[in-house]
Amino acid sequence: MKYFVIGDEDTVLGFGLVGVKGHAVKNESEANNTLQEALKDKQIGIIIITERVAEWIRQFVDSYLFSTTFPLIVEIPDRSGPMEGRPGIRQMVNEAIGVKL
């Protein structure tokens, strides 16, 4: 199982440093095309996408999340931090594991 990241250049570069392949996108069209290609690769088990990029293609991301279970799509904040009204990584981890870090 492979990971794949879609986001801004800094996010993709950071994940690339630990061996995760990905693609930096700059607009809605690139984001949509990149996600479509990632979904075709049956070896990818987890797609990591930044919140801001996911917002560009929100309708597609949500329709995929609520209709298919694999690969898993995980939204993360980018280097600017979480978007307004979205929980930060620490809060998401606390809720997921039930332990306050």
Secondary structure, DSSP 8 states (H G I E B T S, - for coil): -EEEEEE-HHHHHHHHTTT-EEEE--SHHHHHHHHHHHHH-TTEEEEEEEHHHHHHTHHHHHHHHTT--SSEEEEE-BTTB--TT---HHHHHHHHHS---
